[in-house]
Amino acid sequence: MRVEYDAMANMAYIYLVDSIAPGEAVRQVPAEDDTAILDYDSHGRLLGIELFSARRRLHPELLASAERIDREPRPPSP
């Protein structure tokens, strides 16, 4: 399992597999309470979860260890 976190958008993506290839997630299902979107493959297997309001729903330790995707890219070293 791997977690990506965008603090600016307050969203997280929880990967339940190592990676998701383009087009592999063929069905997106909103959670009943609209707090998340579940991504499924063509065999009905859950690949990942896009989670809204991540700071409120995930443990701070998990967010602290998540891969941050909201940071500006660093310029290449000379």
Biopython code that builds the backbone (N, CA, C, O; Angstrom):
import numpy as np
from Bio.PDB.StructureBuilder import StructureBuilder

atoms = [
    (1, "MET", "N", (0.834, -1.168, 0.000)),
    (1, "MET", "CA", (0.000, 0.000, 0.000)),
    (1, "MET", "C", (0.887, 1.242, 0.000)),
    (1, "MET", "O", (1.925, 1.290, 0.661)),
    (2, "ARG", "N", (0.447, 2.247, -0.763)),
    (2, "ARG", "CA", (1.188, 3.501, -0.847)),
    (2, "ARG", "C", (0.168, 4.631, -0.796)),
    (2, "ARG", "O", (-0.940, 4.508, -1.319)),
    (3, "VAL", "N", (0.562, 5.751, -0.148)),
    (3, "VAL", "CA", (-0.346, 6.884, -0.020)),
    (3, "VAL", "C", (0.313, 8.127, -0.591)),
    (3, "VAL", "O", (1.456, 8.445, -0.261)),
    (4, "GLU", "N", (-0.421, 8.832, -1.457)),
    (4, "GLU", "CA", (-0.013, 10.146, -1.947)),
    (4, "GLU", "C", (-0.922, 11.172, -1.284)),
    (4, "GLU", "O", (-2.111, 10.926, -1.084)),
    (5, "TYR", "N", (-0.348, 12.332, -0.944)),
    (5, "TYR", "CA", (-1.110, 13.343, -0.227)),
    (5, "TYR", "C", (-0.864, 14.713, -0.828)),
    (5, "TYR", "O", (0.279, 15.124, -1.030)),
    (6, "ASP", "N", (-1.953, 15.415, -1.111)),
    (6, "ASP", "CA", (-1.911, 16.789, -1.596)),
    (6, "ASP", "C", (-2.506, 17.664, -0.496)),
    (6, "ASP", "O", (-3.725, 17.755, -0.357)),
    (7, "ALA", "N", (-1.637, 18.307, 0.283)),
    (7, "ALA", "CA", (-2.099, 19.122, 1.416)),
    (7, "ALA", "C", (-2.866, 20.343, 0.947)),
    (7, "ALA", "O", (-3.817, 20.767, 1.604)),
    (8, "MET", "N", (-2.465, 20.916, -0.184)),
    (8, "MET", "CA", (-3.150, 22.114, -0.676)),
    (8, "MET", "C", (-4.605, 21.795, -1.038)),
    (8, "MET", "O", (-5.492, 22.614, -0.800)),
    (9, "ALA", "N", (-4.853, 20.631, -1.602)),
    (9, "ALA", "CA", (-6.212, 20.221, -1.964)),
    (9, "ALA", "C", (-6.885, 19.423, -0.851)),
    (9, "ALA", "O", (-8.080, 19.139, -0.925)),
    (10, "ASN", "N", (-6.111, 19.055, 0.191)),
    (10, "ASN", "CA", (-6.596, 18.243, 1.306)),
    (10, "ASN", "C", (-7.177, 16.922, 0.797)),
    (10, "ASN", "O", (-8.252, 16.494, 1.217)),
    (11, "MET", "N", (-6.437, 16.289, -0.120)),
    (11, "MET", "CA", (-6.858, 15.024, -0.705)),
    (11, "MET", "C", (-5.718, 14.008, -0.620)),
    (11, "MET", "O", (-4.541, 14.368, -0.624)),
    (12, "ALA", "N", (-6.094, 12.746, -0.542)),
    (12, "ALA", "CA", (-5.108, 11.670, -0.527)),
    (12, "ALA", "C", (-5.554, 10.591, -1.513)),
    (12, "ALA", "O", (-6.744, 10.416, -1.774)),
    (13, "TYR", "N", (-4.574, 9.877, -2.049)),
    (13, "TYR", "CA", (-4.876, 8.714, -2.869)),
    (13, "TYR", "C", (-4.177, 7.527, -2.226)),
    (13, "TYR", "O", (-2.965, 7.548, -2.009)),
    (14, "ILE", "N", (-4.946, 6.501, -1.924)),
    (14, "ILE", "CA", (-4.423, 5.298, -1.299)),
    (14, "ILE", "C", (-4.355, 4.208, -2.367)),
    (14, "ILE", "O", (-5.384, 3.720, -2.835)),
    (15, "TYR", "N", (-3.140, 3.833, -2.744)),
    (15, "TYR", "CA", (-2.920, 2.772, -3.718)),
    (15, "TYR", "C", (-2.964, 1.436, -2.986)),
    (15, "TYR", "O", (-2.223, 1.230, -2.025)),
    (16, "LEU", "N", (-3.814, 0.542, -3.426)),
    (16, "LEU", "CA", (-3.887, -0.794, -2.851)),
    (16, "LEU", "C", (-3.054, -1.787, -3.648)),
    (16, "LEU", "O", (-2.925, -2.950, -3.266)),
    (17, "VAL", "N", (-2.492, -1.321, -4.754)),
    (17, "VAL", "CA", (-1.570, -2.082, -5.600)),
    (17, "VAL", "C", (-0.324, -1.221, -5.792)),
    (17, "VAL", "O", (-0.338, -0.031, -5.476)),
    (18, "ASP", "N", (0.755, -1.814, -6.307)),
    (18, "ASP", "CA", (2.000, -1.071, -6.485)),
    (18, "ASP", "C", (1.830, 0.144, -7.385)),
    (18, "ASP", "O", (2.318, 1.229, -7.070)),
    (19, "SER", "N", (1.146, -0.035, -8.496)),
    (19, "SER", "CA", (0.917, 1.071, -9.425)),
    (19, "SER", "C", (-0.352, 0.785, -10.218)),
    (19, "SER", "O", (-0.809, -0.355, -10.303)),
    (20, "ILE", "N", (-0.907, 1.837, -10.793)),
    (20, "ILE", "CA", (-2.096, 1.714, -11.626)),
    (20, "ILE", "C", (-1.739, 2.266, -13.003)),
    (20, "ILE", "O", (-1.453, 3.454, -13.152)),
    (21, "ALA", "N", (-1.758, 1.402, -13.991)),
    (21, "ALA", "CA", (-1.407, 1.805, -15.352)),
    (21, "ALA", "C", (-2.514, 2.683, -15.939)),
    (21, "ALA", "O", (-3.676, 2.562, -15.550)),
    (22, "PRO", "N", (-2.154, 3.570, -16.877)),
    (22, "PRO", "CA", (-3.190, 4.375, -17.532)),
    (22, "PRO", "C", (-4.269, 3.478, -18.138)),
    (22, "PRO", "O", (-3.967, 2.524, -18.854)),
    (23, "GLY", "N", (-5.507, 3.792, -17.847)),
    (23, "GLY", "CA", (-6.628, 3.018, -18.362)),
    (23, "GLY", "C", (-6.972, 1.777, -17.567)),
    (23, "GLY", "O", (-7.972, 1.122, -17.858)),
    (24, "GLU", "N", (-6.168, 1.436, -16.568)),
    (24, "GLU", "CA", (-6.430, 0.231, -15.781)),
    (24, "GLU", "C", (-7.637, 0.399, -14.865)),
    (24, "GLU", "O", (-8.400, -0.546, -14.663)),
    (25, "ALA", "N", (-7.812, 1.590, -14.313)),
    (25, "ALA", "CA", (-8.981, 1.863, -13.477)),
    (25, "ALA", "C", (-10.139, 2.193, -14.411)),
    (25, "ALA", "O", (-10.232, 3.305, -14.930)),
    (26, "VAL", "N", (-11.015, 1.225, -14.617)),
    (26, "VAL", "CA", (-12.076, 1.381, -15.607)),
    (26, "VAL", "C", (-13.410, 1.795, -15.002)),
    (26, "VAL", "O", (-14.336, 2.171, -15.721)),
    (27, "ARG", "N", (-13.503, 1.724, -13.681)),
    (27, "ARG", "CA", (-14.765, 2.101, -13.039)),
    (27, "ARG", "C", (-14.473, 2.889, -11.771)),
    (27, "ARG", "O", (-13.715, 2.438, -10.912)),
    (28, "GLN", "N", (-15.072, 4.058, -11.658)),
    (28, "GLN", "CA", (-14.928, 4.898, -10.482)),
    (28, "GLN", "C", (-16.297, 4.969, -9.806)),
    (28, "GLN", "O", (-17.293, 5.341, -10.427)),
    (29, "VAL", "N", (-16.327, 4.606, -8.529)),
    (29, "VAL", "CA", (-17.583, 4.555, -7.788)),
    (29, "VAL", "C", (-17.490, 5.502, -6.594)),
    (29, "VAL", "O", (-16.644, 5.309, -5.720)),
    (30, "PRO", "N", (-18.349, 6.523, -6.545)),
    (30, "PRO", "CA", (-18.349, 7.404, -5.382)),
    (30, "PRO", "C", (-18.845, 6.646, -4.149)),
    (30, "PRO", "O", (-19.774, 5.843, -4.237)),
    (31, "ALA", "N", (-18.221, 6.908, -3.009)),
    (31, "ALA", "CA", (-18.697, 6.337, -1.751)),
    (31, "ALA", "C", (-20.088, 6.903, -1.459)),
    (31, "ALA", "O", (-20.420, 7.997, -1.913)),
    (32, "GLU", "N", (-20.883, 6.179, -0.719)),
    (32, "GLU", "CA", (-22.256, 6.602, -0.433)),
    (32, "GLU", "C", (-22.329, 7.981, 0.196)),
    (32, "GLU", "O", (-23.279, 8.723, -0.051)),
    (33, "ASP", "N", (-21.341, 8.334, 1.004)),
    (33, "ASP", "CA", (-21.361, 9.639, 1.677)),
    (33, "ASP", "C", (-20.524, 10.686, 0.941)),
    (33, "ASP", "O", (-20.258, 11.758, 1.485)),
    (34, "ASP", "N", (-20.109, 10.385, -0.290)),
    (34, "ASP", "CA", (-19.318, 11.298, -1.132)),
    (34, "ASP", "C", (-18.009, 11.748, -0.485)),
    (34, "ASP", "O", (-17.550, 12.862, -0.738)),
    (35, "THR", "N", (-17.406, 10.904, 0.340)),
    (35, "THR", "CA", (-16.129, 11.229, 0.966)),
    (35, "THR", "C", (-14.948, 10.657, 0.192)),
    (35, "THR", "O", (-13.796, 10.994, 0.465)),
    (36, "ALA", "N", (-15.243, 9.781, -0.784)),
    (36, "ALA", "CA", (-14.172, 9.103, -1.509)),
    (36, "ALA", "C", (-14.683, 8.606, -2.848)),
    (36, "ALA", "O", (-15.887, 8.511, -3.086)),
    (37, "ILE", "N", (-13.723, 8.290, -3.721)),
    (37, "ILE", "CA", (-14.023, 7.620, -4.984)),
    (37, "ILE", "C", (-13.195, 6.343, -5.017)),
    (37, "ILE", "O", (-11.982, 6.372, -4.805)),
    (38, "LEU", "N", (-13.855, 5.232, -5.284)),
    (38, "LEU", "CA", (-13.201, 3.933, -5.337)),
    (38, "LEU", "C", (-12.900, 3.595, -6.789)),
    (38, "LEU", "O", (-13.789, 3.664, -7.639)),
    (39, "ASP", "N", (-11.659, 3.233, -7.080)),
    (39, "ASP", "CA", (-11.228, 2.876, -8.436)),
    (39, "ASP", "C", (-11.111, 1.357, -8.560)),
    (39, "ASP", "O", (-10.416, 0.709, -7.777)),
    (40, "TYR", "N", (-11.803, 0.804, -9.558)),
    (40, "TYR", "CA", (-11.811, -0.633, -9.796)),
    (40, "TYR", "C", (-11.233, -0.963, -11.172)),
    (40, "TYR", "O", (-11.302, -0.156, -12.099)),
    (41, "ASP", "N", (-10.656, -2.174, -11.288)),
    (41, "ASP", "CA", (-10.188, -2.631, -12.596)),
    (41, "ASP", "C", (-11.307, -3.385, -13.317)),
    (41, "ASP", "O", (-12.422, -3.486, -12.804)),
    (42, "SER", "N", (-11.013, -3.903, -14.484)),
    (42, "SER", "CA", (-12.033, -4.574, -15.298)),
    (42, "SER", "C", (-12.520, -5.887, -14.698)),
    (42, "SER", "O", (-13.533, -6.428, -15.143)),
    (43, "HIS", "N", (-11.817, -6.409, -13.694)),
    (43, "HIS", "CA", (-12.224, -7.642, -13.022)),
    (43, "HIS", "C", (-12.970, -7.364, -11.722)),
    (43, "HIS", "O", (-13.304, -8.290, -10.982)),
    (44, "GLY", "N", (-13.233, -6.080, -11.444)),
    (44, "GLY", "CA", (-13.951, -5.712, -10.231)),
    (44, "GLY", "C", (-13.083, -5.635, -8.988)),
    (44, "GLY", "O", (-13.598, -5.589, -7.871)),
    (45, "ARG", "N", (-11.763, -5.620, -9.175)),
    (45, "ARG", "CA", (-10.844, -5.544, -8.032)),
    (45, "ARG", "C", (-10.574, -4.081, -7.702)),
    (45, "ARG", "O", (-10.362, -3.258, -8.593)),
    (46, "LEU", "N", (-10.586, -3.773, -6.419)),
    (46, "LEU", "CA", (-10.324, -2.422, -5.944)),
    (46, "LEU", "C", (-8.840, -2.109, -6.063)),
    (46, "LEU", "O", (-8.001, -2.810, -5.496)),
    (47, "LEU", "N", (-8.517, -1.042, -6.810)),
    (47, "LEU", "CA", (-7.129, -0.647, -7.040)),
    (47, "LEU", "C", (-6.678, 0.459, -6.097)),
    (47, "LEU", "O", (-5.542, 0.460, -5.624)),
    (48, "GLY", "N", (-7.583, 1.404, -5.827)),
    (48, "GLY", "CA", (-7.197, 2.539, -5.008)),
    (48, "GLY", "C", (-8.402, 3.347, -4.573)),
    (48, "GLY", "O", (-9.523, 3.147, -5.041)),
    (49, "ILE", "N", (-8.129, 4.276, -3.653)),
    (49, "ILE", "CA", (-9.184, 5.104, -3.074)),
    (49, "ILE", "C", (-8.723, 6.553, -3.087)),
    (49, "ILE", "O", (-7.681, 6.885, -2.521)),
    (50, "GLU", "N", (-9.497, 7.410, -3.732)),
    (50, "GLU", "CA", (-9.257, 8.854, -3.686)),
    (50, "GLU", "C", (-10.100, 9.399, -2.540)),
    (50, "GLU", "O", (-11.324, 9.269, -2.543)),
    (51, "LEU", "N", (-9.439, 10.007, -1.563)),
    (51, "LEU", "CA", (-10.101, 10.407, -0.329)),
    (51, "LEU", "C", (-10.126, 11.921, -0.190)),
    (51, "LEU", "O", (-9.082, 12.572, -0.235)),
    (52, "PHE", "N", (-11.318, 12.479, -0.022)),
    (52, "PHE", "CA", (-11.492, 13.909, 0.191)),
    (52, "PHE", "C", (-11.379, 14.219, 1.690)),
    (52, "PHE", "O", (-11.593, 13.337, 2.521)),
    (53, "SER", "N", (-11.046, 15.459, 2.032)),
    (53, "SER", "CA", (-10.905, 15.885, 3.436)),
    (53, "SER", "C", (-9.958, 14.950, 4.190)),
    (53, "SER", "O", (-10.273, 14.459, 5.273)),
    (54, "ALA", "N", (-8.801, 14.720, 3.591)),
    (54, "ALA", "CA", (-7.857, 13.730, 4.113)),
    (54, "ALA", "C", (-7.385, 14.043, 5.529)),
    (54, "ALA", "O", (-7.229, 13.123, 6.331)),
    (55, "ARG", "N", (-7.154, 15.302, 5.857)),
    (55, "ARG", "CA", (-6.666, 15.634, 7.202)),
    (55, "ARG", "C", (-7.639, 15.186, 8.281)),
    (55, "ARG", "O", (-7.221, 14.802, 9.374)),
    (56, "ARG", "N", (-8.906, 15.229, 7.992)),
    (56, "ARG", "CA", (-9.916, 14.832, 8.981)),
    (56, "ARG", "C", (-10.081, 13.319, 9.034)),
    (56, "ARG", "O", (-10.485, 12.785, 10.067)),
    (57, "ARG", "N", (-9.781, 12.622, 7.951)),
    (57, "ARG", "CA", (-10.103, 11.194, 7.878)),
    (57, "ARG", "C", (-8.917, 10.245, 8.082)),
    (57, "ARG", "O", (-9.111, 9.068, 8.382)),
    (58, "LEU", "N", (-7.698, 10.751, 7.920)),
    (58, "LEU", "CA", (-6.532, 9.881, 8.060)),
    (58, "LEU", "C", (-5.710, 10.269, 9.277)),
    (58, "LEU", "O", (-5.685, 11.433, 9.677)),
    (59, "HIS", "N", (-5.051, 9.303, 9.852)),
    (59, "HIS", "CA", (-4.209, 9.525, 11.028)),
    (59, "HIS", "C", (-3.045, 10.442, 10.644)),
    (59, "HIS", "O", (-2.477, 10.292, 9.563)),
    (60, "PRO", "N", (-2.686, 11.383, 11.510)),
    (60, "PRO", "CA", (-1.581, 12.300, 11.205)),
    (60, "PRO", "C", (-0.269, 11.595, 10.867)),
    (60, "PRO", "O", (0.487, 12.081, 10.025)),
    (61, "GLU", "N", (0.015, 10.468, 11.500)),
    (61, "GLU", "CA", (1.250, 9.729, 11.200)),
    (61, "GLU", "C", (1.242, 9.205, 9.763)),
    (61, "GLU", "O", (2.279, 9.197, 9.099)),
    (62, "LEU", "N", (0.090, 8.774, 9.288)),
    (62, "LEU", "CA", (-0.013, 8.301, 7.911)),
    (62, "LEU", "C", (0.201, 9.456, 6.939)),
    (62, "LEU", "O", (0.910, 9.301, 5.945)),
    (63, "LEU", "N", (-0.401, 10.607, 7.212)),
    (63, "LEU", "CA", (-0.211, 11.769, 6.350)),
    (63, "LEU", "C", (1.240, 12.236, 6.357)),
    (63, "LEU", "O", (1.767, 12.642, 5.321)),
    (64, "ALA", "N", (1.883, 12.180, 7.507)),
    (64, "ALA", "CA", (3.280, 12.606, 7.607)),
    (64, "ALA", "C", (4.204, 11.702, 6.793)),
    (64, "ALA", "O", (5.229, 12.162, 6.289)),
    (65, "SER", "N", (3.858, 10.432, 6.659)),
    (65, "SER", "CA", (4.716, 9.499, 5.914)),
    (65, "SER", "C", (4.298, 9.369, 4.449)),
    (65, "SER", "O", (4.982, 8.701, 3.673)),
    (66, "ALA", "N", (3.195, 9.993, 4.065)),
    (66, "ALA", "CA", (2.708, 9.891, 2.687)),
    (66, "ALA", "C", (3.617, 10.648, 1.727)),
    (66, "ALA", "O", (4.284, 11.611, 2.106)),
    (67, "GLU", "N", (3.630, 10.194, 0.480)),
    (67, "GLU", "CA", (4.363, 10.890, -0.578)),
    (67, "GLU", "C", (3.608, 12.183, -0.893)),
    (67, "GLU", "O", (2.431, 12.151, -1.252)),
    (68, "ARG", "N", (4.292, 13.312, -0.755)),
    (68, "ARG", "CA", (3.657, 14.605, -1.009)),
    (68, "ARG", "C", (3.674, 14.891, -2.505)),
    (68, "ARG", "O", (4.718, 14.792, -3.150)),
    (69, "ILE", "N", (2.523, 15.243, -3.051)),
    (69, "ILE", "CA", (2.430, 15.546, -4.472)),
    (69, "ILE", "C", (2.088, 17.011, -4.711)),
    (69, "ILE", "O", (1.841, 17.406, -5.850)),
    (70, "ASP", "N", (2.070, 17.822, -3.663)),
    (70, "ASP", "CA", (1.694, 19.229, -3.795)),
    (70, "ASP", "C", (2.888, 20.176, -3.744)),
    (70, "ASP", "O", (2.714, 21.395, -3.749)),
    (71, "ARG", "N", (4.068, 19.637, -3.695)),
    (71, "ARG", "CA", (5.265, 20.489, -3.614)),
    (71, "ARG", "C", (5.739, 20.889, -4.986)),
    (71, "ARG", "O", (5.561, 20.153, -5.956)),
    (72, "GLU", "N", (6.342, 22.057, -5.068)),
    (72, "GLU", "CA", (6.931, 22.519, -6.329)),
    (72, "GLU", "C", (8.100, 21.623, -6.674)),
    (72, "GLU", "O", (8.872, 21.261, -5.786)),
    (73, "PRO", "N", (8.257, 21.249, -7.944)),
    (73, "PRO", "CA", (9.418, 20.451, -8.312)),
    (73, "PRO", "C", (10.717, 21.240, -8.122)),
    (73, "PRO", "O", (10.771, 22.444, -8.372)),
    (74, "ARG", "N", (11.727, 20.558, -7.691)),
    (74, "ARG", "CA", (13.036, 21.192, -7.498)),
    (74, "ARG", "C", (13.730, 21.346, -8.840)),
    (74, "ARG", "O", (13.651, 20.456, -9.687)),
    (75, "PRO", "N", (14.414, 22.474, -9.040)),
    (75, "PRO", "CA", (15.170, 22.614, -10.288)),
    (75, "PRO", "C", (16.310, 21.628, -10.323)),
    (75, "PRO", "O", (16.815, 21.238, -9.270)),
    (76, "PRO", "N", (16.735, 21.210, -11.510)),
    (76, "PRO", "CA", (17.833, 20.243, -11.593)),
    (76, "PRO", "C", (19.118, 20.850, -11.037)),
    (76, "PRO", "O", (19.358, 22.053, -11.147)),
    (77, "SER", "N", (19.923, 20.000, -10.447)),
    (77, "SER", "CA", (21.216, 20.432, -9.916)),
    (77, "SER", "C", (22.157, 20.771, -11.050)),
    (77, "SER", "O", (22.133, 20.106, -12.086)),
    (78, "PRO", "N", (23.001, 21.806, -10.882)),
    (78, "PRO", "CA", (23.953, 22.171, -11.956)),
    (78, "PRO", "C", (25.017, 21.134, -12.172)),
    (78, "PRO", "O", (25.879, 21.304, -13.035)),
]
sb = StructureBuilder()
sb.init_structure("model")
sb.init_model(0)
sb.init_chain("A")
sb.init_seg("    ")
for serial, (resi, resn, name, xyz) in enumerate(atoms, 1):
    if name == "N":
        sb.init_residue(resn, " ", resi, " ")
    sb.init_atom(name, np.array(xyz, "f"), 0.0, 1.0, " ", f" {name:<3s}", serial, name[0])
structure = sb.get_structure()
